[in-house]
Every structure is written in C-alpha cells, then in structure tokens.
Amino acid sequence: MSTRFRYIATSIIAIAYLLSTGNSAKLMAQTINEEVTVTAAYEPSIPDSDKINIEPPENETEVRLPAMTYDNEPAQMMVSLKPESIAAVRLVSEPLKKLYRNYVRAGLGTYTTPFIDLYASSLRSETHSLGIHIKHISSSGEIENHPISSNSHNQIDLYGQKFLDNHTISANLGFRRNVVHHYGFLKEEFNESSLPLAYSYNDDDLKQRFARINGSVGFKSNYKETDKLNHLGNLKIKNISDLFETRETAFEVNAGADKQFELLDFTDYQQLGMTADISYVAYKDSLIKQNNTLVTLKPFISTSFNEYTIKAGINLNFKIDTVSKAYLFPFAEGQLRLIDDALIVHAGITGNVKRQGFDELSEINPFLQSALPLKYMREKFTFYAGLRARAGEYFDFSATVRSSSVANAYFFVNDYTNVPYNRFTLIHDDGNVIKGRVEAQYHSAERINIKAYTEIQSWSLDTLNHAFHTPVLKIGVDGMYQIQNKIVFRANVAAHSKQYARIFNDTKGFTSSAIDGFVDLSLGLEYRYTKVLSAFINFNNLTNSRYYLWNNYSSYRFNLMGGVAYSF
C-alpha cells in the first residue's frame, strides 16, 4: 500500500477515535488521554454472503402467426399537366422580292431576224393568277445555193388559275402560227434545163403554214389530309391546219382518282387509284378522212414501307377506228430510297399504245408532207430503270435507261414521189430500241450553273438498215456564270453523232447515205444596268459550220442577236 494511502487511513482512524473518546467523556465525565499508533496497513474485506441458488424453470410458449390477406383495389390517379406558357419566338422575316407585272425581251439579229418575247401576269395572290405570253421571231435570211428559207414563229397564250380551299381550277387558250419554206434542195440541180428533173417554182410554191389552236380547262384536288379522295379532271381541245388541206382536231379527256386505305398489315397504308384517258381525233387530208378513238384505263395499287415504294397495275387500251382492238399491258414499278432524298433508284416494266398525230409529227419535223401514212405505235414491252443522286447542296446527278420492243416505229424519210424531193414522209418498221440519258448539274445559288448531258438511242430493226434521221449519240453542255449580279456569261455546246438518210437513185434504188455529225457552239453575254433593265448579245454557231438536222436542209452559219430586256 502506498505511503499516501497509509497516511489517509491513519488520519481517519485518529479522527474516529477522537470523536468516540469525546462522547465517552461527556457520559462518564472522565478525561482519558491515549495515543494510538497504527503500524500496519488497512486491508478492508467483504465477508461471504449466502446466495439463493434457485434457477427458474423453462416454459416453452408456442407463437402462431395469423394468416394475412390483402386486397389490391386499383385507383386512377388524376394527373393534370399545366405547361408553363412561354413567350413566342420572334422571327425576323425576310422581305419578299418585288414582283413586276410585265417582262419584255426584244432584239434584232443577222439574217434580218427580229425577236420579241412578252410576259404579263398578275402579282401575288391567294385566290387567283392570270397571265399572257406573246412571242414573235422570224428570219428572212438566205442560204447559199438554196431557194428561199425564210421562216417565222408567232404565238399567243392566255392562262389562269383559281385557288379554292381544296381545289385548283385552271384554264388556258393559245394560238400559234408557224411559217416555213421547203428549201431542201440545190437550185442548180432542179433548174428548167436539167431534164427530166426540171422543176419550175416560185416562193409561194415552197411555203408551208401551220395554224394551231389549243385550249384546256381542268381541276384538281389539293387536300392536306392523306385519307381524302384525291381527284383530277382535264378537257383539252387541239386543232391544226396547213396550206395543203390537211386538218386535225383532237379532243382529249383525262381523269384520275386515288385514296389511301389500310387493307394489309405489313405496310402502313395502301393507295388504290385509277386514271382514265379518252382521245378522239378527226383527221382529214387531200387523200383520206378518218376518225380515231383511243381509250386507256389504268387501275393501280401502290404502297410505301420503310425506304421502299411499290406500284403495280394494268394498262388497258381500246383502239377504235376502222378495225377495233384491245391491248392489255401489266405495269409495275419499284423505288428504293438508299440515302433519304440523296440517292434514289427505281425500275419498272410497262407497255403502251399511242397514235402518231399530224400535230405532234409536224412539231418534230416541219418539212413533212401533208398527206401521211399515220399509224398506232405500240410498245409491246418496256423495261426502264434510273437513279437520282444529290451530293451536298450544289451537285445533282440523274441517269435513266429504257429498253423497248416496238411495233410500227416511225422514221422520217424524203418523199421521192414529188420533185424536188424536198418534203418528208413516214416509213414504219418493228424492232427494239435502247434509250438512255445521263445528266449532271452543278449550281451555286444564282452565281453559277453548269449542266452536262449525254443521250443515246440505238435501234435494231427488222427490215430497215438504219433508223433514219436518228443520231445514236447527243452530247450537250449548258453553262451560266454571274459576276456580282451585273454581268452574266452563258455558253452552250451541242454535239450530234452522224445519222443516216434514205436516198434513191435509178440504178440502186433506195440506199442509205450518212449525214456527218456536228458541233454547235454558242456564247451569250448580258449586262444588267439595273434590276429591271439589261442588255444582251448572243453569238450562235461560232464554228461557222454548215450542218444538217434533216437531209438537204442546211442550217444557218454564224449569226448573232442583240437586244434589251425590261421589267415593269
């Protein structure tokens, strides 16, 4: 035990003792003086106690949990969405370009060639549009060693549209008067002394005039909803007459309707529809008079799913004239969008019957005879395919190919029944043809635009050795370049491969003669003095070559035209 502890214990014992002796003195009245000295350490101890050694008995209690049951009663939670209103974004609208009611372009060129082109129309309107177009161009030029070759083109067209809530009504009326001369021979080869081919003529004997009147009225629906019945209808009237008692009048009715349905589950929708065309033609020339009717019905079904579009149906043709006949052609087309609108390919099969009309043929070749052997051309089977591609904003590309088996294909040949063989008639044959066109275009806003194309047309005929007046290859390039909206350069290059014409001589009969190909280069320059006034000059046939589109019909050599354009 430590010294400090012993000291404390000794002090406690001494105090206790003093207290006890003090009390005793009071009781006994005795005084006792006694000194106590503690020499041993204090060792406190706790005595043993008696414990109750009894353990409680173990009583097991069984606990049973009651069976629990639950009832799940569905309750609809009423949720209301109250979006916070936000302020409308204010768009800065671009100002609309100012439109002018009238535009006129007029000029004068070599070979005494006046030119005027006038457009007049209404301004922007949500209810209607009206317009008129007037054009005149003529030439009094002469071609070396050829008779008179003057020509003219006059045209006037009235057109208008009425915009309703769900329909558009349109109408137009036009008149054209074209004059040409049959100058396709050399004067010295058919003068009065060169018997037996002597040919005496004056200018009026070579003159041909075509007068055309056309009119149409039609309507079409423009519903925004996809489940509406889309429909259209048109009535067209055309009449053509010439100086040699030939007249052709055509009435044509076109109608169509289609609607979307949900008949099948594997696509989102199906579109059912049909088009109907009825054409009646009354034709008369100096030899024959005939009436022809052609009815064409095309029921179809089409659908789109994912990137595919499919259309199929039948083309039913009824030909009604001296001998009536019906033709049935199935048709089908598929389209695949490989890259949205950037790369689209399509392919299909079809067939068709079409009448060769004097109006259409004289548009292609104005040096025709007035009495022609007109027939129906029939595409017995046609396969076609194509693609459209777009690279960025500036480059477009397209390509098409068409292979057909054709009956009564027509070709232009010189008519050797009348001296001086300067007019054309038709010759027909059956065969196969492959046509193709490739076109590429680069454009950058209004500053630059370049388009290049290549066309092929290759025939394999049953009887004829060549497809007369049909070049196998055509190549063209059109370009425009603008500098600061002031100066505009234009260029055009057109190249045709050689073609063949049918000729006749006394020893060999009918043979073929090659017509050389050609390249025609033209340039144009326009200076815009203001937004409404500009001046232009065009240089045509810069190579000064004399080429032939039709046998014995030479083109003009180098020529130019200049003039002004004005909007008001």
Buried (B, 14 or more C-beta within 10 A) or exposed (E): EEEEEBEEBBEEEBEEEEEEBEEEEEEEEEEEEEEEEEEEEEEEEEEEEEEEEEEEEEEEEEEEEEEEEEEEEEEEEEEEEEEEEEEEEEEEEEEEEEEBEEBBBBBEBBBEBBBBBBBBBBEEEEEEBEBBBBBBBBBEBBBEEBBBBBBBBBBBBBBBBBBEEEBBBBBBBBBBBBBBBBBBBBEEEBEEEEEEEEBEBEEEEBBBEBBBBBBBBBBBBEEEEEEEEBBBBBBBBBBBBBEEEBBBBBBBBBBBBBBBEEEEEEBEBBBBBEBBBBBBBBBBBEEEEEEBBBBBBBEBBBBBEEEEBBBBBBBBBBBBBEEEEEBEBEBBBBBBBEEEEEBBBBBBBBBBBBBBBBBBBBBEBBBBBBBBEBBBBBBBBBBBBBBBBBEEEEEBBBBBBBBBBBBBBBBBBBBEEEEBBBBBBBBBBBBBBBBBBBBBBBBEEEEBBBBBBBBBBBBEBEEBEBBBBBBBBBBBBBBBBBEEEEEBBBBBBBBBEEBBBBBEEEEEEEEEEEBEBBBBBBBBBBEBEEEEEBBBBBBBBBEEBEBBBBBBBBBBBEBBBBBEBBBE
